[in-house]
């Protein structure tokens, strides 16, 4: 006996003169109504919002990156990084770290961005190291591991030097803190993350790795490096920084940025980090934070000085974590912006935990 199979009736097609509403169109209509309402009730609100964004973005983009020392430092860092690469620095690093990474079962190229970051700039480190990781056959998990490890060290040599002065003025054993805060994480972070989260890693013998020293002549290498540095600054970093600070400008205009900033200060103190310089590292500049810290370090609790130094010796500020690092690594590696940002955020969270642990448990032993 045959049973009849009922099929759902097909929905009648809409005539060409009509079309079903999409969700984004509803959002657009709501936004349009809000803008019209603002023009009716408070005509200056929209212009005030634009001015707030402009006032927040302009000092950073123009004074810091375009005409300030940071922009110049990025270009110079790319030049120095490419020069070191041409002089065999990358291949030497691989040979040095092969034994340690073999014990962890991780591609030795994972450590290269961190070392380039210590010697130069976090943006140049990504620009140079991303292609190196791809050439070394690093998996996506290993590339994420490289990003999370890279943000454990400071992105400016001036941050490091000012931090050393602050530690000295606070009467802290500088060698012990630097060893634990700057160099030990280069091994500890890959060890933890490769076992817990980024497990798609593989042990690579030195004979299976390519050589990374380019065979171009010195002068073309330096010239192309200078051009590459300018392109990195103008086409990648400044748009990323402008986006992050534009969001801050919006939050500031609607009145919720000040409470966020105050809350960050309380979090810093909770983690044994000096509140003012800690917030400065997170939001503005670790170098500026260390400059202020070294002027008051002798008057502070040494644990607060140590915690602030460890936090500043990282991939902060947040504009780098949420803007610069994702964009640079998306351009230079196999990672998407979201993947690179996730790894960077994870690395910064680990750095915050490191700052607390060293400040709370280690400081009494090194003062």
N, C-alpha and C positions, 0 to 999 in steps of 0.2 A: 504494500500500500504506500503510495507516494504521499509525502507530506509537503505541503506548500511552504516555500521559503519566502518570508516577507523581507523585503529590503526597504531601508529607510528612504522616504521620499527625498529626492534632491531638492535643495533649497532653490527657489526661483531666482534666476540671475537678475541683478539690478539693472535697470536701463542705463544706457550710456550717459544719461544726464545726471545720474546719481552715483554715489560711492559711499561705502560704509566708512564710518569715522574710525581713524586709527588713534591709538592711545597718545602718541606724540602730538597729534593734532589737537587733542583735548588739552594737553599740557600747554601748547602754544596759545590756545584761546584763553585759558586761565591767566597765562602770563600777560597777554595783551590787555585783558580786563584790568589786571593789577596796575599795569603801566598807565592806562587811561585814567584809572581812579586816582593814582598818585598825581597825574597832571592836573586833575580837577581839584583835589583837596590840598595838595602841596606841590606847586609847580617847580620848586627848587630842589625837590628830593632827588630826582634823577641826576641833575647836574652835580648835586652834592655827593652822590654815590660815585660818579665818574671822577670828581676831584679827589675823593678819598683814595680811590684806586691809584690815581696818578701820583699823589703825594707819597703813597707807600712804595710804589714801584720805582719811581724816578731816582731817589737817592741811591738805591742799590744798583740799578742797571747803569746809571751814568757815573755816579761818584765812585762806586766800588769796582765795577767791571770795566767800563769803557775808559775812564780817565784815571782810575785808581791803580794801586799796586797789584790788586788781585788779578785783574785782566792781564797785565804784563807778566805776572808770575806764571799764569797758565801757559802763555806762549813760550816763555823761557823753559818751563818744565817739559813741554813737549820736545823742544830742541835738545835739552839735556838727556831726556829719556831715549830719543832716537840715536843720539851720539853714543850713549852707553850701550845701546843695543848693537850698534855698528862696531863697537870695540870689544864685543864678546861678553858683555855683562850678563845677558840673559842666559847664555849657555853655561857660564860659570855658576850662576844661581841654580840652574837645574842640577848640575853635578853635585853641588853642596847639599841640596835638599833631597836628592834621590834616596839616600839611606833612610832618612826619617820618614819620608812619604811611603817608602816600600814597607816599612813596619806597619803603617796605617792602611796599606792597600789602596792608596790614592795616587792619582796622576801627579807627578812632581810639579807640573806647570801651575797647579792650583795656588801655589805659594807666591808666584811671580807678581801678581797685582799688588799684594801686600807690601812687598819689598820696594817696588817702584813707587808705591804711595808714600812710604817712609822717606824716600830720597827726593820725592818731587811733589806731585799734586794728584789728588784723587781722580780728577777728570782726565789728566794725561795718563794716569795709570790704567784707566779703563780703555782709553783709546789705543794704547800700545799693547796691553795684555789680552784684550779680547781676541784679536786675530792670532796671538800666540797660542791661546788655549784651543782655538779651533784647529790650528796647525798641528798641535800636539795630540789631537784626537780626544780631547776631554769631553765627557758626556755632559748633558744639560745639568744633571745633578752636580757634577764637579764644577761646572761654571757657576752655579748658584753658590756652591761651597766657597768658590774663590771670592765672590762678592761679599758674602757674609764674613769671611776672614779679612778681606781688605778694609772694611769699615772698623776694624779693631784698632787701627793705627791712625795717627794724626794725618791730616791732609795738607799740612803746611809745616815746613821746617821751623818757621818762626814760632809757631805754637809750641813746638818741642823745646826750643831754647828758652822762651819766656817761662814755660812750665818748670824747667830745671831750676831757674832762678827762684821761682816761688817755693819749690821744695827746699832749696838751700836756705832761704830766709826763714822757713818754718822749722829748721833744724832736723830735717828728715834725711835718712840715708838714701841718697839719690840713686845709687847703683842698684840697690835692692828693689826700689819701686819701679825703675825703668825695666829691669829684668823681668819682673812679674807682670807689669802692665803693658809693655810694648812688645817684648820678644816671645814670652811664653805663650800668649794667645795664638801666635802663628802656628803652633802645634796643637794646642788644646782644643781650639775651635774646630779644625778639621777632624780631630779625633772624636769629639762628641757628636757633631752633626752627621758625620759619615756613618755612625752607628745607629743614630736615632731617627733622622729625617731624610737626609740626602744619601740614600743607600746605593744608588746606581753608580758605584765607583769601581775602579779597576787598577790593579797594580801594574805598573809599566816599567820594564827594564830600560836602562839607559840606551841599549843598542837598538831599541824599537822607537826611540824618539828622534825626530828630525833635528837638524841644527837650526838655530834661530837667528844667527848672525847674517844680516843681508850682505850681498857682495857688491853693492853699489859704491861708487866713489864717495869720498867724504863731502866734497862741496855740494854735489846734487842732493846728498842725504840731508845736509844742514838746511839747504834752501827749501826743500820739500817739507822738512819738519817745521820750519817757520811758517810756511803757508798752511800746513795742517793745524798748527796751533791757532792761527787766526780764524780758520774755518770752524774749529771746535768752539772758540769763544763766541763768534758772531752768529753762527747758524744753529748751534745746539744749546750752549749753556745760557746765553742771555734770554732766549725764548722760554727755557725751562724755569729760570729764576723769575722772570716777569710773571709767569703763570702762577707760581706759588705765592708771590707777594701780592698779586692781584686778589687772590682769595683772602689773604690776610687783610687787605684793604676793605673788602666787602664785610668781613666779620667785624672789623673795627668800626665801620660805619653804622652797622645795625646794633652795636653796643655789646657784643658778646666776646670780643677779643680780650678785653681787660680782665674779666673773670677767668678766662682760660690761662692768661699769663700769670695771674695771681695763684691759680691752682697749681701751675707748674712749679712755682717757687716753693710751695708747701711739699710737693712731691720730692723736690731736690733735698730739702732738709730731712725728710723722712729717710732718704737713702744716704745720709751722711755726706751730702754735697753742699757746698756753700751756695745758698739760694740765688743771690744776685749773679754771680759768675756762672753758675750752672744754667740758669735761664738764658744768659747771654750766649753761652755755647750752643744751646739747643735752638735758639731763634735767630741769632744774628751771626756771630763769628767766634769760634774757639780761640783764635788768635787775640781778638779784642778782650775776651774773657781772661786769658792768661796774662795779658798786659795789665789788667786791673788787679788780678789776684796777686801778682808779684809785688805790687805796691802796698798791699795790706796783709801779706802772708804772715809776717812776724807777729801780728796781733791776733791771729785766728787760732782756733783749735787745729793742731796738725792733721787730724783725721779729715776735717773739712777741706783742707788744702789738698791732701792726697786724693780724696774723692773727686774734687773738681779737676785736678790734673788728669786723672784716669778718664773721666768723661770727655774732657776736651781733646784728649788724644784718641780721636775717633773720626768717623766719617761725617760728623755733624758739621753745619747746622741742618735743620730739617729741610731747608730748600735744596740741599745736596741730596738728601735721602729720597725725597719725594719728587725731585725734579731732575737734577743733573745726572745722578747715577743711573736711573732707569733709561733716560734718553741716550746717554753715551753707550751703555752696554747693549741697548737694543740696536744701535747702529753698528757696533763692533763685534758682537758675539751672536750665538744662536738663541739667546734669551729674548723674550718679549719684554716690553716695558713693565708689565705686571709682574712677571717672574723675577726680574732684576730688583724691582721695588720690594717685593716680598722678602727676598734674601737680604736686602739692605736693612729693612725694618727689623728682621729677626736678629741680624748682627748687632744693631744698635741696642735692642732689648738685652742681648747678652752682655753688651758693653756696660749698660747701666747696672746689671747684676754684678759684673766684675768690679765696677767702681765701689759698690756697697761692700762687697766682700773684702777687698783690699783695704778700704778705708776703716772698716769696723774691726777686722781681725788682724790685719798685718801691721797697721800703723803703730800699735803699742810695742811691736817688736823692732821697729826701725827708727824710733825717735831717740 
